[in-house]
Structure formats: C-alpha cells, structure tokens
Amino acid sequence: MSNVRNWVGFFLLGAINNLPYVIINSASKTIAQSFGVQNFVGLVFGANVSLAAFVRMLNAFVLLKTPYWIRIFANGVLMLLGLFGVAYAFNFPFALACIVVAGSSAAFGENVTLGYLSLFPSKLVNGWSSGTGMAGLLGAGLYIIFGCSVGSGGGKADHLKYLNKMAFLLTTPVVLIYWVSYAKIIQRPSQAREPAESQPTEDAEERKALLDNSINTGQEILGETYMGRVWRCLKLVLWLAVNLGLVYLFEYVARACAAKVRPRNEYNIGCPELYSALQFCYQAGVFASRSSLQIVQIRRVEILTLLQGINMVVWVVDVHYKFLPVWILPAYMIFVGLMGGASYVNIFYLLLKDSQFPDEDRELCINITALFSTIGIATGCGVETALFTTVLSKD
C-alpha cells in the first residue's frame, strides 16, 4: 500500500515539477508575439534551459548534504517566482528573466527528486518519470488550446497577453500540491532500500575497466578527495550518461524538424495546427514509454540511442526531400517520443537498481548523469540552429 502511495506522490512531483517548463515551451510563440517580438521565439526556449547546467551542478557538487525538504521547498519558491513573474511581465526582457527562474526550477527539481529516489525501491522511478511525461502532455495540449483560441480571437496582442497571464496564474496553485506530495503523501522508508541488482556476468566484464577495486566493497575510499570521487563516479556512469545525452540531442533535432517536413502552406491552418499536433504526438509517446517500467525493463539502452539517431537522420533528410506522407508523421513522432522516454526511465532505473553503483555514491552518479541531459538538449538546439540557418535554410 505504501508503494502505491509513494508512486502517486512521485507522479505528482514529476508532473508539477516539469509543468512550468513545458507550459513556457508550449506558450513560447504567444509570449514572444504578445510583446511584438515574433522573431525572438528562440530566446524563450533558450531562457528556459539557460541555467539548467548551473543548477544541476549546484545540487550535485554543493547541496547534496542539504536536507531534501529544504531543497524541495526552495524549488517550489522558484516555481512561484517564475510563474508570477511571467504572468505580470511588463516587457520582454523581464519575461525572459522570469523564464530563466522557472526553467531552472525544473532542472533543479529533477536532480533533487532523482537523488531522493535513491532512498526508495528503484521501480518508484516509474512514478516520477510517468509524471514528467504527463506534464509534457498537458503542456502540448495547452499549446493546441492556445493556438485554437488565438485563431478565433480578436485584438491579438491583448488577447495573447491575457491568455499568457491566465495560463501562468492558474498554474500557481499546483505548487502547494507539490509541497504536500513531498511532505504528506510520500512516506520515506524506515528500512534500507532493496538490495541492488547484480549485472549479468558478460555485462560486468564489459564495465570492469570502469571500476576501481575499492568500489566493489561498497565502502568509501580512504583519503579520496571530493573531486577524485566525482571523477570516479563520472567514469562509472559515463556509458549511460553519454547515451542519455545523445538521445536528447537526437530527439530535439527530430522534434524541430517537424516544423519544416511539409510545405509551408500546410502549417498554421486548422485546429489543431500540424506542428502543435506533432508535438502532442511526441509527448504522448514520451508519456507511454516513461510509464512502461512496470511492464518492461531495457538494459541495452544503446539500442534506443541507435534507433533515435536513425530517427533524427530520417527527419532531417525529410525536411529537404519531404518524402514521408503527412498521414505517417503522427505515428512516427509517437515513435520518437517512445524512444526518448524509454531511454530516460531505463537509464535512471539502472542507476537506482544496479549494484555497479554503490549506495553511498548513487545520488552523485544520478546527478552527474542528469547533467548530460542538459548537455544533450543544448547541443541539439545548436545542431538544429546550424542546420536551419545553413543547408536547410531554404526548405
């Protein structure tokens, strides 16, 4: 019964933690347009992730010994500051500053919660990951609602500002649920988590080079410096971390290509509009696969990375040649979401479950790996911008 209760609690934490982030991404066009700077939509996306790497490193290297309740409470305050700030923004630069705060809360909260999960049965990561997938669905749905509302409304700039204000103000009460989920719904276990799962022999041999002999004892290395510990953990998680970063890179490029895979006259018409509909399909795939851990676990995460890399290449090529029929695009974008979500939940499940990662280092290993997701997103945005301003600029 406590596992069900905790699953619900972590689901709510995931959904609320990511909600401001996805709403900002979903409303990026309307935010820019409401201030008359339609060409600066990219700055909204950039502001949303601009401090993600910093706050992840802050949590990983400075705040690990800070009690979880303090970090959760502080993260809720960040959410509120960002949401109220964007709702009442008087100009575009101020809105961007508040978006930086709101986006930072998503990255900081993710690292804090994934670290907190190291104290619980490892399959509870499915509750968190499913919640983050639900946040994506809500954000993409809101994007569609925004698009349909704006299409039928008059007084465009004022209408957009009103929609933005209402969307962000109506989101603020969920922060209370976020705090209640941590303080009242989730019950911290009174005994140690379940024993870590040993890898099959062949996998252990492959990773043996990454392990110092002292790691296997489950004891801290006597005289080891903090940076030495970080370096040791980095080597230990490098394979999973690189796979996570690459999956994020590939899927962000593929998602961006959805804006150019069809002739221009097929966009910005109908309700839902093509691009927003494809983004909703992507989020549906992410939600399904991030919720799948109870059904299937995937250890060979590199297979997911390879498939996502192939997906990216297909979407990039299709921007130029437009060989994929429009009816297949929704299903294909769901597949992109499935690969990304499956990689995320299985990588963090391995970090929480596998005996290769000592309990005393598990939270640091999780934080280092999560940092690679930010690196992947930033690199993906850079690759996307480079492609769209050079070889694909005329497509």
C-alpha positions as CSV (number, residue, x, y, z in Angstrom):
1,M,0.0,0.0,0.0
2,S,2.8,2.4,0.9
3,N,4.4,1.7,-2.6
4,V,1.2,2.8,-4.3
5,R,1.0,5.9,-2.1
6,N,4.6,6.7,-2.9
7,W,4.1,6.1,-6.6
8,V,1.3,8.6,-6.6
9,G,3.4,11.1,-4.6
10,F,6.3,10.8,-7.1
11,F,3.9,11.0,-10.0
12,L,2.6,14.3,-8.7
13,L,6.1,15.6,-8.0
14,G,7.1,14.8,-11.6
15,A,4.0,16.3,-13.2
16,I,4.2,19.5,-11.2
17,N,8.0,19.9,-11.3
18,N,8.0,19.9,-15.1
19,L,4.7,21.8,-15.7
20,P,6.1,25.4,-15.7
21,Y,8.9,24.3,-18.1
22,V,6.5,22.7,-20.6
23,I,3.9,25.4,-20.4
24,I,6.6,28.0,-21.2
25,N,7.8,26.0,-24.2
26,S,4.2,25.5,-25.3
27,A,3.4,29.2,-25.0
28,S,6.7,30.4,-26.4
29,K,5.2,31.8,-29.6
30,T,2.4,33.6,-27.7
31,I,4.9,35.0,-25.2
32,A,7.0,36.5,-28.0
33,Q,4.1,37.7,-30.0
34,S,2.4,39.3,-27.0
35,F,5.4,41.7,-26.8
36,G,5.7,42.2,-30.5
37,V,8.9,40.2,-31.0
38,Q,7.8,37.3,-33.1
39,N,11.3,36.7,-34.4
40,F,12.7,36.0,-30.9
41,V,10.8,32.8,-30.0
42,G,14.2,31.1,-29.8
43,L,15.1,33.3,-26.9
44,V,12.2,31.9,-24.9
45,F,13.4,28.3,-25.4
46,G,17.0,29.4,-24.6
47,A,16.0,31.2,-21.4
48,N,14.1,28.1,-20.3
49,V,17.3,26.0,-20.2
50,S,19.9,28.7,-19.8
51,L,20.8,27.9,-16.2
52,A,19.9,24.2,-16.2
53,A,23.5,23.1,-16.2
54,F,24.4,25.5,-13.4
55,V,21.6,24.4,-11.0
56,R,22.3,20.8,-11.7
57,M,25.9,21.2,-10.8
58,L,24.9,23.3,-7.8
59,N,22.9,20.4,-6.5
60,A,25.4,17.8,-7.4
61,F,28.5,19.4,-6.1
62,V,27.4,21.8,-3.4
63,L,24.0,20.9,-2.0
64,L,24.0,17.1,-1.7
65,K,24.2,17.3,2.1
66,T,21.4,19.9,2.4
67,P,18.2,18.2,3.7
68,Y,15.7,17.3,0.9
69,W,12.8,19.2,2.4
70,I,14.8,22.5,2.2
71,R,15.6,21.9,-1.5
72,I,12.0,20.9,-2.3
73,F,10.7,24.0,-0.6
74,A,13.2,26.2,-2.3
75,N,12.3,24.7,-5.6
76,G,8.6,25.5,-5.1
77,V,9.5,29.1,-4.3
78,L,11.5,29.2,-7.6
79,M,8.4,27.9,-9.5
80,L,6.2,30.6,-7.9
81,L,8.6,33.4,-8.7
82,G,8.9,32.3,-12.3
83,L,5.1,31.8,-12.8
84,F,4.1,35.1,-11.2
85,G,6.9,36.9,-13.0
86,V,5.9,35.8,-16.4
87,A,2.2,36.4,-15.7
88,Y,2.8,40.0,-14.8
89,A,5.8,40.7,-17.0
90,F,5.8,44.3,-18.2
91,N,8.3,43.8,-21.1
92,F,10.1,41.0,-22.9
93,P,13.5,41.2,-21.1
94,F,11.7,40.9,-17.7
95,A,9.7,38.0,-19.0
96,L,12.9,36.2,-20.1
97,A,14.4,36.8,-16.7
98,C,11.4,35.1,-15.1
99,I,11.5,32.3,-17.6
100,V,15.1,31.6,-16.6
101,V,13.9,31.2,-13.0
102,A,11.0,28.9,-13.9
103,G,13.2,26.8,-16.2
104,S,15.9,26.5,-13.6
105,S,13.3,25.0,-11.1
106,A,12.6,22.2,-13.5
107,A,16.2,21.1,-13.8
108,F,17.0,21.6,-10.1
109,G,13.8,19.7,-9.0
110,E,14.6,16.8,-11.3
111,N,18.1,16.3,-9.8
112,V,16.8,16.7,-6.3
113,T,13.9,14.2,-6.8
114,L,16.0,11.6,-8.6
115,G,18.5,11.8,-5.8
116,Y,15.7,11.4,-3.2
117,L,14.5,8.3,-5.1
118,S,17.8,6.6,-4.2
119,L,16.3,6.0,-0.8
120,F,13.2,4.2,-2.2
121,P,12.6,0.9,-4.1
122,S,14.0,1.6,-7.5
123,K,10.8,0.9,-9.5
124,L,9.3,4.0,-8.0
125,V,11.3,6.0,-10.6
126,N,8.4,4.9,-12.9
127,G,6.1,7.2,-10.9
128,W,8.3,10.2,-11.3
129,S,9.0,9.5,-15.0
130,S,5.4,8.9,-15.7
131,G,4.5,12.2,-14.0
132,T,7.1,14.1,-16.1
133,G,5.5,12.5,-19.2
134,M,2.1,13.7,-18.1
135,A,3.5,17.2,-17.7
136,G,4.5,17.1,-21.4
137,L,1.1,16.0,-22.5
138,L,-0.5,18.8,-20.5
139,G,1.9,21.4,-22.0
140,A,1.4,20.2,-25.5
141,G,-2.4,20.2,-25.0
142,L,-2.2,23.7,-23.8
143,Y,-0.3,24.7,-26.9
144,I,-3.1,23.4,-29.0
145,I,-5.7,25.2,-26.9
146,F,-3.7,28.4,-27.2
147,G,-3.4,28.0,-31.0
148,C,-7.1,27.4,-31.4
149,S,-8.1,30.3,-29.1
150,V,-5.8,32.8,-30.8
151,G,-7.1,31.7,-34.2
152,S,-10.6,32.6,-33.3
153,G,-10.0,35.6,-31.2
154,G,-9.7,39.3,-31.9
155,G,-7.4,42.0,-30.5
156,K,-4.4,39.8,-31.0
157,A,-1.7,41.3,-28.8
158,D,-4.1,42.0,-25.8
159,H,-5.7,38.6,-26.3
160,L,-2.3,36.9,-26.2
161,K,-1.2,38.7,-23.0
162,Y,-4.5,37.7,-21.4
163,L,-4.0,34.1,-22.3
164,N,-0.5,34.1,-21.0
165,K,-1.5,35.7,-17.8
166,M,-4.3,33.3,-17.1
167,A,-2.3,30.2,-18.0
168,F,0.5,31.1,-15.6
169,L,-1.6,32.3,-12.8
170,L,-3.9,29.3,-12.9
171,T,-0.8,27.1,-12.7
172,T,0.5,28.6,-9.4
173,P,-1.8,26.6,-7.0
174,V,-0.2,23.3,-8.1
175,V,2.9,24.3,-6.2
176,L,1.0,23.7,-2.9
177,I,0.3,20.2,-4.2
178,Y,4.0,19.8,-5.0
179,W,4.9,20.6,-1.3
180,V,2.1,18.4,0.0
181,S,3.2,15.5,-2.2
182,Y,6.6,15.6,-0.6
183,A,5.6,16.3,3.0
184,K,2.4,14.3,3.4
185,I,1.9,11.8,0.5
186,I,5.3,10.3,0.1
187,Q,6.4,8.1,3.1
188,R,10.1,7.7,3.5
189,P,11.0,4.1,4.1
190,S,12.1,3.2,7.6
191,Q,14.4,0.5,6.4
192,A,17.1,0.3,3.8
193,R,16.1,0.0,0.1
194,E,16.1,-3.3,-1.6
195,P,19.4,-5.0,-2.4
196,A,21.0,-3.7,-5.6
197,E,20.6,-5.9,-8.7
198,S,23.8,-7.5,-10.0
199,Q,24.5,-7.4,-13.7
200,P,24.9,-10.5,-15.8
201,T,28.4,-11.7,-16.0
202,E,29.1,-10.5,-19.5
203,D,27.9,-7.0,-18.8
204,A,30.0,-6.9,-15.6
205,E,33.1,-7.9,-17.6
206,E,32.5,-5.1,-20.1
207,R,32.3,-2.5,-17.3
208,K,35.0,-3.9,-15.1
209,A,37.6,-1.4,-16.5
210,L,35.5,1.4,-15.2
211,L,35.5,0.2,-11.6
212,D,38.2,0.6,-9.1
213,N,38.7,-2.4,-6.9
214,S,37.6,-0.4,-3.8
215,I,34.2,0.4,-5.4
216,N,33.0,-3.2,-5.2
217,T,33.4,-3.2,-1.4
218,G,30.6,-0.7,-1.1
219,Q,33.0,1.4,1.1
220,E,34.2,4.9,0.5
221,I,37.9,5.2,-0.5
222,L,40.0,6.3,2.4
223,G,41.7,9.6,1.7
224,E,39.8,10.2,-1.5
225,T,39.3,13.8,-2.4
226,Y,35.8,15.1,-3.4
227,M,36.9,15.7,-6.9
228,G,38.5,12.3,-7.0
229,R,35.1,10.9,-6.0
230,V,33.4,12.9,-8.8
231,W,35.9,11.6,-11.4
232,R,35.5,8.0,-10.2
233,C,31.7,8.3,-10.4
234,L,31.9,10.0,-13.8
235,K,33.9,7.1,-15.2
236,L,31.3,4.7,-13.7
237,V,28.3,6.4,-15.3
238,L,29.9,7.6,-18.5
239,W,28.3,5.0,-20.8
240,L,24.7,5.6,-19.5
241,A,25.3,9.4,-19.4
242,V,26.5,9.6,-22.9
243,N,23.6,7.5,-24.1
244,L,21.2,9.9,-22.3
245,G,22.8,12.9,-23.8
246,L,22.8,11.5,-27.3
247,V,19.1,10.5,-27.1
248,Y,18.2,14.1,-26.0
249,L,20.3,15.5,-28.8
250,F,18.7,13.3,-31.5
251,E,15.1,13.8,-30.3
252,Y,15.4,17.6,-30.0
253,V,16.7,17.8,-33.6
254,A,13.9,15.5,-34.8
255,R,11.2,17.5,-33.0
256,A,12.5,20.7,-34.5
257,C,12.4,19.2,-38.0
258,A,8.6,18.7,-37.5
259,A,8.3,22.4,-38.3
260,K,9.7,22.0,-41.8
261,V,8.9,18.5,-43.0
262,R,5.9,19.6,-45.0
263,P,5.3,22.5,-47.4
264,R,4.8,25.9,-45.7
265,N,1.2,26.2,-46.8
266,E,0.3,23.1,-44.7
267,Y,1.2,24.8,-41.4
268,N,-0.7,27.4,-39.4
269,I,-4.1,26.2,-40.7
270,G,-6.8,24.1,-39.0
271,C,-7.1,23.2,-35.4
272,P,-5.0,21.6,-34.2
273,E,-2.3,23.0,-36.4
274,L,0.2,20.5,-37.9
275,Y,3.3,21.4,-35.8
276,S,1.4,21.5,-32.5
277,A,-0.3,18.2,-33.3
278,L,3.0,16.5,-34.0
279,Q,4.4,17.9,-30.7
280,F,1.4,16.4,-28.9
281,C,2.1,13.0,-30.6
282,Y,5.7,13.2,-29.4
283,Q,4.6,13.9,-25.8
284,A,2.1,11.0,-26.0
285,G,5.0,8.7,-26.9
286,V,7.1,10.0,-24.1
287,F,4.3,9.6,-21.5
288,A,3.6,6.0,-22.7
289,S,7.3,4.9,-22.5
290,R,8.1,6.7,-19.3
291,S,5.2,4.8,-17.7
292,S,6.3,1.4,-19.1
293,L,8.8,0.3,-16.5
294,Q,6.4,-1.9,-14.6
295,I,5.9,-3.8,-17.9
296,V,9.3,-4.0,-19.5
297,Q,12.9,-3.0,-18.5
298,I,15.5,-2.4,-21.1
299,R,19.2,-2.9,-20.1
300,R,20.7,-2.4,-23.6
301,V,19.9,1.3,-23.7
302,E,22.4,1.8,-26.6
303,I,19.8,0.2,-28.9
304,L,17.4,3.0,-28.1
305,T,20.1,5.5,-28.8
306,L,20.9,4.0,-32.1
307,L,17.2,3.9,-33.1
308,Q,16.8,7.6,-32.1
309,G,19.9,8.5,-34.1
310,I,18.3,6.9,-37.2
311,N,15.0,8.7,-36.4
312,M,16.9,12.0,-36.4
313,V,18.6,11.3,-39.8
314,V,15.2,10.4,-41.3
315,W,13.6,13.6,-40.1
316,V,16.5,15.8,-41.2
317,V,16.5,14.3,-44.7
318,D,12.7,14.6,-44.9
319,V,13.0,18.3,-44.3
320,H,14.7,18.6,-47.7
321,Y,13.1,15.8,-49.7
322,K,9.7,15.7,-48.0
323,F,9.2,12.0,-48.9
324,L,7.2,11.0,-45.9
325,P,3.4,11.3,-46.4
326,V,1.6,13.5,-43.9
327,W,-0.5,10.7,-42.6
328,I,2.5,8.8,-41.3
329,L,4.1,11.7,-39.5
330,P,1.9,11.5,-36.3
331,A,2.8,7.8,-35.8
332,Y,6.4,8.4,-36.5
333,M,6.6,11.3,-34.0
334,I,5.0,9.0,-31.4
335,F,7.8,6.5,-32.1
336,V,10.4,9.3,-31.5
337,G,8.8,10.0,-28.1
338,L,8.7,6.3,-27.2
339,M,12.5,6.0,-27.8
340,G,13.3,9.1,-25.8
341,G,11.0,8.3,-22.9
342,A,12.2,4.7,-22.7
343,S,15.8,5.7,-22.6
344,Y,15.2,8.2,-19.8
345,V,13.3,5.8,-17.5
346,N,15.5,2.8,-18.1
347,I,18.8,4.7,-17.6
348,F,17.6,6.1,-14.2
349,Y,16.2,2.7,-13.2
350,L,19.6,1.2,-13.8
351,L,21.3,3.9,-11.8
352,L,18.9,3.3,-8.9
353,K,18.9,-0.5,-9.1
354,D,22.2,-1.8,-10.4
355,S,24.9,-3.0,-8.0
356,Q,27.6,-1.4,-10.2
357,F,26.7,1.9,-8.5
358,P,27.5,1.9,-4.7
359,D,24.7,3.2,-2.5
360,E,27.0,5.9,-1.0
361,D,27.7,7.2,-4.5
362,R,24.3,6.6,-6.1
363,E,22.9,10.1,-5.7
364,L,26.1,11.7,-7.1
365,C,26.0,9.2,-10.0
366,I,22.4,10.2,-10.7
367,N,23.2,13.9,-10.6
368,I,26.2,13.6,-13.0
369,T,24.1,11.6,-15.4
370,A,21.2,14.1,-15.4
371,L,23.7,16.8,-16.2
372,F,24.3,15.1,-19.6
373,S,20.6,15.5,-20.5
374,T,21.2,19.3,-20.4
375,I,24.3,19.0,-22.5
376,G,22.3,16.9,-25.0
377,I,19.5,19.5,-25.1
378,A,21.9,22.4,-25.6
379,T,23.8,20.5,-28.3
380,G,20.6,19.5,-30.0
381,C,19.4,23.2,-30.1
382,G,22.8,24.2,-31.6
383,V,22.7,21.5,-34.3
384,E,19.1,22.4,-35.1
385,T,20.0,26.1,-35.4
386,A,23.1,25.3,-37.5
387,L,21.1,23.1,-39.9
388,F,18.2,25.5,-40.3
389,T,20.5,28.5,-41.0
390,T,22.7,26.7,-43.5
391,V,21.9,23.6,-45.5
392,L,18.2,23.6,-44.7
393,S,17.6,27.3,-44.7
394,K,15.6,27.3,-47.9
395,D,13.5,24.2,-47.1
